[in-house]
Amino acid sequence: MLLYGIIDELKKFINNTNLLAFFFCQATDSRINSAIAVLRGLIYLLAEQQPSLLTHIRKKYDYAGS
C-alpha cells in the first residue's frame, strides 16, 4: 500500500511527455513472480500509454512468437 501511495504522488509530477511504468509482483504466485512477468507487465503498460510502440512490439512478437 505504501508503494502505491508513492506511485500516486509521482503521477502528480509526470506530464504528458514522460511515462511512468510500474508493476507489482504477487509473491504467492510463482507464475507471475519472475523477471519475465515483470518485463511483460512493463511492456504492456508502455504499449498502453504509447500506442506508437505497438508496431515495434508486434514485429518482435511475430518474429519470436508468444
HTML snippet that shows the backbone in 3Dmol.js (N, CA, C, O; Angstrom):
<script src="https://3Dmol.org/build/3Dmol-min.js"></script>
<div id="view" style="width:600px;height:400px;position:relative"></div>
<script>
const pdb = `
ATOM      1  N   MET A   1       0.823  -1.187   0.000  1.00  0.00           N
ATOM      2  CA  MET A   1       0.000   0.000   0.000  1.00  0.00           C
ATOM      3  C   MET A   1       0.870   1.255   0.000  1.00  0.00           C
ATOM      4  O   MET A   1       0.526   2.248  -0.640  1.00  0.00           O
ATOM      5  N   LEU A   2       1.987   1.214   0.710  1.00  0.00           N
ATOM      6  CA  LEU A   2       2.878   2.364   0.749  1.00  0.00           C
ATOM      7  C   LEU A   2       3.432   2.665  -0.634  1.00  0.00           C
ATOM      8  O   LEU A   2       3.490   3.825  -1.043  1.00  0.00           O
ATOM      9  N   LEU A   3       3.836   1.638  -1.349  1.00  0.00           N
ATOM     10  CA  LEU A   3       4.372   1.835  -2.691  1.00  0.00           C
ATOM     11  C   LEU A   3       3.316   2.408  -3.628  1.00  0.00           C
ATOM     12  O   LEU A   3       3.631   3.250  -4.468  1.00  0.00           O
ATOM     13  N   TYR A   4       2.094   1.972  -3.499  1.00  0.00           N
ATOM     14  CA  TYR A   4       1.021   2.502  -4.338  1.00  0.00           C
ATOM     15  C   TYR A   4       0.810   3.990  -4.050  1.00  0.00           C
ATOM     16  O   TYR A   4       0.556   4.767  -4.970  1.00  0.00           O
ATOM     17  N   GLY A   5       0.912   4.386  -2.795  1.00  0.00           N
ATOM     18  CA  GLY A   5       0.806   5.796  -2.436  1.00  0.00           C
ATOM     19  C   GLY A   5       1.934   6.623  -3.036  1.00  0.00           C
ATOM     20  O   GLY A   5       1.713   7.748  -3.484  1.00  0.00           O
ATOM     21  N   ILE A   6       3.145   6.068  -3.048  1.00  0.00           N
ATOM     22  CA  ILE A   6       4.288   6.751  -3.654  1.00  0.00           C
ATOM     23  C   ILE A   6       4.064   6.914  -5.155  1.00  0.00           C
ATOM     24  O   ILE A   6       4.369   7.967  -5.714  1.00  0.00           O
ATOM     25  N   ILE A   7       3.543   5.897  -5.802  1.00  0.00           N
ATOM     26  CA  ILE A   7       3.260   5.970  -7.239  1.00  0.00           C
ATOM     27  C   ILE A   7       2.236   7.057  -7.521  1.00  0.00           C
ATOM     28  O   ILE A   7       2.391   7.817  -8.477  1.00  0.00           O
ATOM     29  N   ASP A   8       1.196   7.142  -6.707  1.00  0.00           N
ATOM     30  CA  ASP A   8       0.197   8.194  -6.887  1.00  0.00           C
ATOM     31  C   ASP A   8       0.819   9.578  -6.769  1.00  0.00           C
ATOM     32  O   ASP A   8       0.457  10.485  -7.518  1.00  0.00           O
ATOM     33  N   GLU A   9       1.746   9.749  -5.844  1.00  0.00           N
ATOM     34  CA  GLU A   9       2.428  11.036  -5.700  1.00  0.00           C
ATOM     35  C   GLU A   9       3.310  11.326  -6.905  1.00  0.00           C
ATOM     36  O   GLU A   9       3.358  12.463  -7.374  1.00  0.00           O
ATOM     37  N   LEU A  10       4.006  10.317  -7.412  1.00  0.00           N
ATOM     38  CA  LEU A  10       4.857  10.508  -8.592  1.00  0.00           C
ATOM     39  C   LEU A  10       4.039  10.900  -9.818  1.00  0.00           C
ATOM     40  O   LEU A  10       4.490  11.700 -10.638  1.00  0.00           O
ATOM     41  N   LYS A  11       2.851  10.348  -9.942  1.00  0.00           N
ATOM     42  CA  LYS A  11       1.992  10.664 -11.085  1.00  0.00           C
ATOM     43  C   LYS A  11       1.658  12.148 -11.142  1.00  0.00           C
ATOM     44  O   LYS A  11       1.432  12.684 -12.227  1.00  0.00           O
ATOM     45  N   LYS A  12       1.624  12.813 -10.011  1.00  0.00           N
ATOM     46  CA  LYS A  12       1.313  14.242  -9.978  1.00  0.00           C
ATOM     47  C   LYS A  12       2.390  15.072 -10.659  1.00  0.00           C
ATOM     48  O   LYS A  12       2.112  16.165 -11.152  1.00  0.00           O
ATOM     49  N   PHE A  13       3.624  14.560 -10.691  1.00  0.00           N
ATOM     50  CA  PHE A  13       4.737  15.312 -11.257  1.00  0.00           C
ATOM     51  C   PHE A  13       5.052  14.936 -12.700  1.00  0.00           C
ATOM     52  O   PHE A  13       5.896  15.563 -13.340  1.00  0.00           O
ATOM     53  N   ILE A  14       4.379  13.921 -13.206  1.00  0.00           N
ATOM     54  CA  ILE A  14       4.633  13.462 -14.567  1.00  0.00           C
ATOM     55  C   ILE A  14       3.717  14.236 -15.507  1.00  0.00           C
ATOM     56  O   ILE A  14       2.508  14.297 -15.283  1.00  0.00           O
ATOM     57  N   ASN A  15       4.282  14.824 -16.553  1.00  0.00           N
ATOM     58  CA  ASN A  15       3.451  15.493 -17.545  1.00  0.00           C
ATOM     59  C   ASN A  15       3.235  14.574 -18.736  1.00  0.00           C
ATOM     60  O   ASN A  15       3.652  13.416 -18.708  1.00  0.00           O
ATOM     61  N   ASN A  16       2.596  15.069 -19.769  1.00  0.00           N
ATOM     62  CA  ASN A  16       2.218  14.219 -20.907  1.00  0.00           C
ATOM     63  C   ASN A  16       3.410  13.720 -21.719  1.00  0.00           C
ATOM     64  O   ASN A  16       3.254  12.792 -22.512  1.00  0.00           O
ATOM     65  N   THR A  17       4.586  14.301 -21.546  1.00  0.00           N
ATOM     66  CA  THR A  17       5.728  13.875 -22.348  1.00  0.00           C
ATOM     67  C   THR A  17       6.526  12.762 -21.675  1.00  0.00           C
ATOM     68  O   THR A  17       7.376  12.147 -22.320  1.00  0.00           O
ATOM     69  N   ASN A  18       6.281  12.493 -20.421  1.00  0.00           N
ATOM     70  CA  ASN A  18       7.013  11.455 -19.697  1.00  0.00           C
ATOM     71  C   ASN A  18       6.084  10.303 -19.343  1.00  0.00           C
ATOM     72  O   ASN A  18       4.869  10.470 -19.235  1.00  0.00           O
ATOM     73  N   LEU A  19       6.675   9.150 -19.167  1.00  0.00           N
ATOM     74  CA  LEU A  19       5.897   7.966 -18.821  1.00  0.00           C
ATOM     75  C   LEU A  19       6.273   7.472 -17.440  1.00  0.00           C
ATOM     76  O   LEU A  19       7.413   7.625 -17.001  1.00  0.00           O
ATOM     77  N   LEU A  20       5.332   6.892 -16.779  1.00  0.00           N
ATOM     78  CA  LEU A  20       5.580   6.225 -15.514  1.00  0.00           C
ATOM     79  C   LEU A  20       5.046   4.812 -15.649  1.00  0.00           C
ATOM     80  O   LEU A  20       3.855   4.614 -15.891  1.00  0.00           O
ATOM     81  N   ALA A  21       5.915   3.837 -15.494  1.00  0.00           N
ATOM     82  CA  ALA A  21       5.510   2.439 -15.603  1.00  0.00           C
ATOM     83  C   ALA A  21       5.878   1.730 -14.311  1.00  0.00           C
ATOM     84  O   ALA A  21       6.946   1.966 -13.746  1.00  0.00           O
ATOM     85  N   PHE A  22       4.997   0.869 -13.849  1.00  0.00           N
ATOM     86  CA  PHE A  22       5.238   0.124 -12.627  1.00  0.00           C
ATOM     87  C   PHE A  22       4.562  -1.232 -12.730  1.00  0.00           C
ATOM     88  O   PHE A  22       3.648  -1.437 -13.529  1.00  0.00           O
ATOM     89  N   PHE A  23       5.030  -2.134 -11.914  1.00  0.00           N
ATOM     90  CA  PHE A  23       4.474  -3.480 -11.935  1.00  0.00           C
ATOM     91  C   PHE A  23       4.645  -4.084 -10.549  1.00  0.00           C
ATOM     92  O   PHE A  23       5.726  -3.997  -9.966  1.00  0.00           O
ATOM     93  N   PHE A  24       3.613  -4.685 -10.024  1.00  0.00           N
ATOM     94  CA  PHE A  24       3.663  -5.332  -8.721  1.00  0.00           C
ATOM     95  C   PHE A  24       3.728  -6.840  -8.896  1.00  0.00           C
ATOM     96  O   PHE A  24       3.004  -7.404  -9.716  1.00  0.00           O
ATOM     97  N   CYS A  25       4.578  -7.484  -8.141  1.00  0.00           N
ATOM     98  CA  CYS A  25       4.654  -8.946  -8.144  1.00  0.00           C
ATOM     99  C   CYS A  25       3.836  -9.481  -6.975  1.00  0.00           C
ATOM    100  O   CYS A  25       3.776  -8.874  -5.906  1.00  0.00           O
ATOM    101  N   GLN A  26       3.220 -10.610  -7.199  1.00  0.00           N
ATOM    102  CA  GLN A  26       2.499 -11.293  -6.130  1.00  0.00           C
ATOM    103  C   GLN A  26       3.369 -12.459  -5.681  1.00  0.00           C
ATOM    104  O   GLN A  26       3.545 -13.428  -6.419  1.00  0.00           O
ATOM    105  N   ALA A  27       3.902 -12.367  -4.491  1.00  0.00           N
ATOM    106  CA  ALA A  27       4.875 -13.343  -4.000  1.00  0.00           C
ATOM    107  C   ALA A  27       4.290 -14.751  -3.881  1.00  0.00           C
ATOM    108  O   ALA A  27       5.037 -15.729  -3.905  1.00  0.00           O
ATOM    109  N   THR A  28       2.991 -14.866  -3.756  1.00  0.00           N
ATOM    110  CA  THR A  28       2.382 -16.182  -3.551  1.00  0.00           C
ATOM    111  C   THR A  28       2.150 -16.960  -4.845  1.00  0.00           C
ATOM    112  O   THR A  28       1.791 -18.136  -4.794  1.00  0.00           O
ATOM    113  N   ASP A  29       2.346 -16.334  -5.992  1.00  0.00           N
ATOM    114  CA  ASP A  29       2.098 -16.999  -7.271  1.00  0.00           C
ATOM    115  C   ASP A  29       3.388 -17.020  -8.083  1.00  0.00           C
ATOM    116  O   ASP A  29       3.804 -15.989  -8.611  1.00  0.00           O
ATOM    117  N   SER A  30       4.014 -18.168  -8.185  1.00  0.00           N
ATOM    118  CA  SER A  30       5.310 -18.281  -8.853  1.00  0.00           C
ATOM    119  C   SER A  30       5.220 -18.017 -10.359  1.00  0.00           C
ATOM    120  O   SER A  30       6.232 -17.694 -10.980  1.00  0.00           O
ATOM    121  N   ARG A  31       4.029 -18.146 -10.960  1.00  0.00           N
ATOM    122  CA  ARG A  31       3.878 -17.877 -12.397  1.00  0.00           C
ATOM    123  C   ARG A  31       4.080 -16.407 -12.731  1.00  0.00           C
ATOM    124  O   ARG A  31       4.549 -16.073 -13.819  1.00  0.00           O
ATOM    125  N   ILE A  32       3.730 -15.529 -11.799  1.00  0.00           N
ATOM    126  CA  ILE A  32       3.822 -14.093 -12.067  1.00  0.00           C
ATOM    127  C   ILE A  32       4.836 -13.404 -11.161  1.00  0.00           C
ATOM    128  O   ILE A  32       4.846 -12.177 -11.064  1.00  0.00           O
ATOM    129  N   ASN A  33       5.667 -14.162 -10.516  1.00  0.00           N
ATOM    130  CA  ASN A  33       6.666 -13.604  -9.611  1.00  0.00           C
ATOM    131  C   ASN A  33       8.061 -13.874 -10.176  1.00  0.00           C
ATOM    132  O   ASN A  33       8.893 -14.524  -9.543  1.00  0.00           O
ATOM    133  N   SER A  34       8.293 -13.352 -11.397  1.00  0.00           N
ATOM    134  CA  SER A  34       9.584 -13.575 -12.049  1.00  0.00           C
ATOM    135  C   SER A  34       9.968 -12.332 -12.841  1.00  0.00           C
ATOM    136  O   SER A  34       9.152 -11.435 -13.051  1.00  0.00           O
ATOM    137  N   ALA A  35      11.203 -12.295 -13.269  1.00  0.00           N
ATOM    138  CA  ALA A  35      11.679 -11.168 -14.074  1.00  0.00           C
ATOM    139  C   ALA A  35      10.924 -11.088 -15.397  1.00  0.00           C
ATOM    140  O   ALA A  35      10.638  -9.995 -15.886  1.00  0.00           O
ATOM    141  N   ILE A  36      10.603 -12.233 -15.972  1.00  0.00           N
ATOM    142  CA  ILE A  36       9.866 -12.249 -17.238  1.00  0.00           C
ATOM    143  C   ILE A  36       8.474 -11.655 -17.054  1.00  0.00           C
ATOM    144  O   ILE A  36       8.004 -10.894 -17.901  1.00  0.00           O
ATOM    145  N   ALA A  37       7.821 -11.994 -15.964  1.00  0.00           N
ATOM    146  CA  ALA A  37       6.492 -11.443 -15.696  1.00  0.00           C
ATOM    147  C   ALA A  37       6.559  -9.929 -15.510  1.00  0.00           C
ATOM    148  O   ALA A  37       5.674  -9.206 -15.969  1.00  0.00           O
ATOM    149  N   VAL A  38       7.593  -9.454 -14.846  1.00  0.00           N
ATOM    150  CA  VAL A  38       7.766  -8.015 -14.654  1.00  0.00           C
ATOM    151  C   VAL A  38       7.962  -7.333 -16.006  1.00  0.00           C
ATOM    152  O   VAL A  38       7.331  -6.312 -16.280  1.00  0.00           O
ATOM    153  N   LEU A  39       8.828  -7.883 -16.850  1.00  0.00           N
ATOM    154  CA  LEU A  39       9.055  -7.292 -18.172  1.00  0.00           C
ATOM    155  C   LEU A  39       7.787  -7.295 -19.016  1.00  0.00           C
ATOM    156  O   LEU A  39       7.499  -6.310 -19.696  1.00  0.00           O
ATOM    157  N   ARG A  40       7.038  -8.364 -18.986  1.00  0.00           N
ATOM    158  CA  ARG A  40       5.776  -8.409 -19.741  1.00  0.00           C
ATOM    159  C   ARG A  40       4.823  -7.324 -19.263  1.00  0.00           C
ATOM    160  O   ARG A  40       4.183  -6.646 -20.068  1.00  0.00           O
ATOM    161  N   GLY A  41       4.733  -7.166 -17.958  1.00  0.00           N
ATOM    162  CA  GLY A  41       3.856  -6.143 -17.401  1.00  0.00           C
ATOM    163  C   GLY A  41       4.297  -4.742 -17.776  1.00  0.00           C
ATOM    164  O   GLY A  41       3.463  -3.902 -18.115  1.00  0.00           O
ATOM    165  N   LEU A  42       5.585  -4.476 -17.722  1.00  0.00           N
ATOM    166  CA  LEU A  42       6.099  -3.155 -18.088  1.00  0.00           C
ATOM    167  C   LEU A  42       5.898  -2.871 -19.574  1.00  0.00           C
ATOM    168  O   LEU A  42       5.525  -1.759 -19.949  1.00  0.00           O
ATOM    169  N   ILE A  43       6.140  -3.861 -20.413  1.00  0.00           N
ATOM    170  CA  ILE A  43       5.923  -3.687 -21.853  1.00  0.00           C
ATOM    171  C   ILE A  43       4.457  -3.398 -22.129  1.00  0.00           C
ATOM    172  O   ILE A  43       4.137  -2.541 -22.953  1.00  0.00           O
ATOM    173  N   TYR A  44       3.571  -4.099 -21.451  1.00  0.00           N
ATOM    174  CA  TYR A  44       2.137  -3.864 -21.625  1.00  0.00           C
ATOM    175  C   TYR A  44       1.772  -2.427 -21.239  1.00  0.00           C
ATOM    176  O   TYR A  44       1.055  -1.749 -21.975  1.00  0.00           O
ATOM    177  N   LEU A  45       2.262  -1.965 -20.088  1.00  0.00           N
ATOM    178  CA  LEU A  45       1.951  -0.601 -19.646  1.00  0.00           C
ATOM    179  C   LEU A  45       2.504   0.444 -20.612  1.00  0.00           C
ATOM    180  O   LEU A  45       1.822   1.420 -20.924  1.00  0.00           O
ATOM    181  N   LEU A  46       3.720   0.249 -21.081  1.00  0.00           N
ATOM    182  CA  LEU A  46       4.298   1.196 -22.029  1.00  0.00           C
ATOM    183  C   LEU A  46       3.524   1.222 -23.342  1.00  0.00           C
ATOM    184  O   LEU A  46       3.283   2.292 -23.900  1.00  0.00           O
ATOM    185  N   ALA A  47       3.139   0.065 -23.831  1.00  0.00           N
ATOM    186  CA  ALA A  47       2.371  -0.002 -25.077  1.00  0.00           C
ATOM    187  C   ALA A  47       0.997   0.632 -24.902  1.00  0.00           C
ATOM    188  O   ALA A  47       0.484   1.270 -25.822  1.00  0.00           O
ATOM    189  N   GLU A  48       0.408   0.462 -23.742  1.00  0.00           N
ATOM    190  CA  GLU A  48      -0.896   1.064 -23.468  1.00  0.00           C
ATOM    191  C   GLU A  48      -0.794   2.590 -23.419  1.00  0.00           C
ATOM    192  O   GLU A  48      -1.691   3.291 -23.887  1.00  0.00           O
ATOM    193  N   GLN A  49       0.298   3.099 -22.852  1.00  0.00           N
ATOM    194  CA  GLN A  49       0.472   4.545 -22.731  1.00  0.00           C
ATOM    195  C   GLN A  49       1.007   5.176 -24.017  1.00  0.00           C
ATOM    196  O   GLN A  49       0.766   6.356 -24.271  1.00  0.00           O
ATOM    197  N   GLN A  50       1.726   4.406 -24.825  1.00  0.00           N
ATOM    198  CA  GLN A  50       2.310   4.907 -26.077  1.00  0.00           C
ATOM    199  C   GLN A  50       1.956   3.961 -27.224  1.00  0.00           C
ATOM    200  O   GLN A  50       2.770   3.113 -27.591  1.00  0.00           O
ATOM    201  N   PRO A  51       0.769   4.089 -27.791  1.00  0.00           N
ATOM    202  CA  PRO A  51       0.357   3.173 -28.861  1.00  0.00           C
ATOM    203  C   PRO A  51       1.298   3.154 -30.057  1.00  0.00           C
ATOM    204  O   PRO A  51       1.302   2.182 -30.813  1.00  0.00           O
ATOM    205  N   SER A  52       2.089   4.192 -30.247  1.00  0.00           N
ATOM    206  CA  SER A  52       3.028   4.205 -31.369  1.00  0.00           C
ATOM    207  C   SER A  52       4.087   3.114 -31.240  1.00  0.00           C
ATOM    208  O   SER A  52       4.724   2.759 -32.232  1.00  0.00           O
ATOM    209  N   LEU A  53       4.285   2.579 -30.041  1.00  0.00           N
ATOM    210  CA  LEU A  53       5.248   1.500 -29.830  1.00  0.00           C
ATOM    211  C   LEU A  53       4.723   0.140 -30.286  1.00  0.00           C
ATOM    212  O   LEU A  53       5.499  -0.802 -30.453  1.00  0.00           O
ATOM    213  N   LEU A  54       3.429   0.037 -30.485  1.00  0.00           N
ATOM    214  CA  LEU A  54       2.821  -1.257 -30.816  1.00  0.00           C
ATOM    215  C   LEU A  54       3.385  -1.881 -32.083  1.00  0.00           C
ATOM    216  O   LEU A  54       3.549  -3.099 -32.147  1.00  0.00           O
ATOM    217  N   THR A  55       3.682  -1.073 -33.089  1.00  0.00           N
ATOM    218  CA  THR A  55       4.207  -1.647 -34.330  1.00  0.00           C
ATOM    219  C   THR A  55       5.559  -2.313 -34.093  1.00  0.00           C
ATOM    220  O   THR A  55       5.832  -3.375 -34.653  1.00  0.00           O
ATOM    221  N   HIS A  56       6.400  -1.704 -33.274  1.00  0.00           N
ATOM    222  CA  HIS A  56       7.711  -2.277 -32.970  1.00  0.00           C
ATOM    223  C   HIS A  56       7.574  -3.551 -32.134  1.00  0.00           C
ATOM    224  O   HIS A  56       8.255  -4.547 -32.380  1.00  0.00           O
ATOM    225  N   ILE A  57       6.690  -3.501 -31.154  1.00  0.00           N
ATOM    226  CA  ILE A  57       6.466  -4.668 -30.296  1.00  0.00           C
ATOM    227  C   ILE A  57       5.874  -5.807 -31.118  1.00  0.00           C
ATOM    228  O   ILE A  57       6.259  -6.965 -30.954  1.00  0.00           O
ATOM    229  N   ARG A  58       4.940  -5.477 -31.999  1.00  0.00           N
ATOM    230  CA  ARG A  58       4.287  -6.501 -32.814  1.00  0.00           C
ATOM    231  C   ARG A  58       5.289  -7.213 -33.724  1.00  0.00           C
ATOM    232  O   ARG A  58       5.209  -8.428 -33.900  1.00  0.00           O
ATOM    233  N   LYS A  59       6.231  -6.463 -34.302  1.00  0.00           N
ATOM    234  CA  LYS A  59       7.252  -7.075 -35.161  1.00  0.00           C
ATOM    235  C   LYS A  59       8.061  -8.104 -34.382  1.00  0.00           C
ATOM    236  O   LYS A  59       8.298  -9.211 -34.865  1.00  0.00           O
ATOM    237  N   LYS A  60       8.480  -7.739 -33.181  1.00  0.00           N
ATOM    238  CA  LYS A  60       9.272  -8.663 -32.361  1.00  0.00           C
ATOM    239  C   LYS A  60       8.431  -9.863 -31.931  1.00  0.00           C
ATOM    240  O   LYS A  60       8.918 -10.993 -31.912  1.00  0.00           O
ATOM    241  N   TYR A  61       7.178  -9.616 -31.589  1.00  0.00           N
ATOM    242  CA  TYR A  61       6.275 -10.696 -31.164  1.00  0.00           C
ATOM    243  C   TYR A  61       6.049 -11.686 -32.309  1.00  0.00           C
ATOM    244  O   TYR A  61       6.107 -12.899 -32.111  1.00  0.00           O
ATOM    245  N   ASP A  62       5.791 -11.157 -33.505  1.00  0.00           N
ATOM    246  CA  ASP A  62       5.551 -12.025 -34.660  1.00  0.00           C
ATOM    247  C   ASP A  62       6.789 -12.857 -34.981  1.00  0.00           C
ATOM    248  O   ASP A  62       6.680 -14.017 -35.380  1.00  0.00           O
ATOM    249  N   TYR A  63       7.964 -12.258 -34.804  1.00  0.00           N
ATOM    250  CA  TYR A  63       9.214 -12.967 -35.090  1.00  0.00           C
ATOM    251  C   TYR A  63       9.499 -14.038 -34.037  1.00  0.00           C
ATOM    252  O   TYR A  63       9.889 -15.156 -34.375  1.00  0.00           O
ATOM    253  N   ALA A  64       9.304 -13.693 -32.752  1.00  0.00           N
ATOM    254  CA  ALA A  64       9.675 -14.596 -31.668  1.00  0.00           C
ATOM    255  C   ALA A  64       8.536 -15.534 -31.266  1.00  0.00           C
ATOM    256  O   ALA A  64       8.790 -16.612 -30.729  1.00  0.00           O
ATOM    257  N   GLY A  65       7.301 -15.145 -31.515  1.00  0.00           N
ATOM    258  CA  GLY A  65       6.166 -15.938 -31.077  1.00  0.00           C
ATOM    259  C   GLY A  65       5.737 -15.549 -29.686  1.00  0.00           C
ATOM    260  O   GLY A  65       6.357 -14.704 -29.041  1.00  0.00           O
ATOM    261  N   SER A  66       4.679 -16.168 -29.232  1.00  0.00           N
ATOM    262  CA  SER A  66       4.130 -15.800 -27.922  1.00  0.00           C
ATOM    263  C   SER A  66       5.036 -16.288 -26.801  1.00  0.00           C
ATOM    264  O   SER A  66       4.737 -16.071 -25.627  1.00  0.00           O
TER     265      SER A  66
END
`;
const viewer = $3Dmol.createViewer("view");
viewer.addModel(pdb, "pdb");
viewer.setStyle({}, {cartoon: {color: "spectrum"}});
viewer.zoomTo();
viewer.render();
</script>
